[in-house]
Amino acid sequence: MSGGVDSSLAAAILKKQGFDVIGVTFRTWPKEECGMSIGRACCNLEAIVRARAVAQSLKIPYYVFDFSAEFKKNVIDYFCGEYIKGLTPNPCIVCNEKIKFAALLEKARSLGAAHIATGHYAKVSFDKKRGRFLLRDGSDKAKSQSYFLFNLKQEQLAHTIFPLGGMTKDRVRALAKRYKLKTYNTVSSQDVCFIQDMSYAEYIKKKTGVEIAEGDIVDAGGKVLGRHKGIPFYTIGQRRGLGVAYSQPLYVTGIDIKNNRIVVGTKKDVLRKGLIADRLNWVMVDGIDEPMKVSAKIRYGNKKAKATISKESSDTVKVIFDEPQEAPTPGQAVVFYDKDMVFGGGWIVRAL
């Protein structure tokens, strides 16, 4: 229970369905930060107070678990490390895999719980023919969060329930109000919940002590066009904040860590025919041997694009799009779909 409307309603629905429900919030903030009231961030002290109030109204046991050490190791350190390497991380996916559906599941089992349930907009079902658990989009296509859950393993899906998978956000708020849940009108938490009131680069410097060095902005031929503020301020496909005057809009097309340079080009330069992905997780199958047609998303906000995936090695695939896609970004996830079902996915190594 994050203290928001989604997880609150998920608990209420399961209670009404006859489940023996335990409410759990995990604290991810370091001790010195936990008491801060941090706006839309989830799992802070305000959120814990709201979640506890909902649990009391539902008459269910409620616990707060301290996962701050696990969160720092698996999410914050990963986030900072990826940016320092010139990659663009996705901490929400890693948090789901390592914290919400790993550390929390382990803790739930220690309490005797058979499943964990969250307020994610996604669906889980078991396919008897395949003998596998399947992950699907939520019914609210604008809110579906299957992209963020692609890395869940079969063991995790087997013990997961998503009560809101068949609902729209409007329906969720309406039901929460009808059930008199105090969280019915809370705002949604922001994507990177652990960064407040500072830029990513400032946060990375604060957490790691690494100096963020300025450097050159160059074109594909190496011509210097301007100066950048530091590698972590930039991501592939970025247009705003470059501070370079040019005859047409410029976009970040490459990050040269070795020479501390940001490479820029025009809109056509960020269009790519494909990508290589590694660290694969297959949901519908054990893996692939032959090329397959899928739909692929290279970031959460993108529409699915038709593509062909083929095996490159035991843990890499090549993805070739039917139509060039804008700025496949190393460090981000690419998720493969068969209609509304997550086929599998991986992490983008490089664009082609």
Buried (B, 14 or more C-beta within 10 A) or exposed (E): BBBBBBBBBBBBBBBEEEBEBBBBBBBBBEEEBBEEEBEBBBBBBBBBEBBBBBBEBBEBEBBBBEBBEBBBEBBBEBBBBBBBBBBBBBBBBBBBBBBBBBBBBEBBEEEEBEEBBBBBBBBBEEEEEEEBBBBBBBBBEEBBBBBBBBBBBBEBBEBBBBBBBEBBBEBBBBBBEEBEBBBBEBEEBBEBBBBBEEBBBBBBBEBBEBEBEEBBBBBEEEEEBBEBBBBBBBBBBBEEEBEBEEEEEBBBBBBBEEEBBBBBBBBEBBBBBBBBBBEBBBBBEEEBEEEBEBBBBBBBEBEBBEBBBBBBEEEBBBBBBEEEBBBBBBBBBBBBBBEBBBBBBBBBBEBE
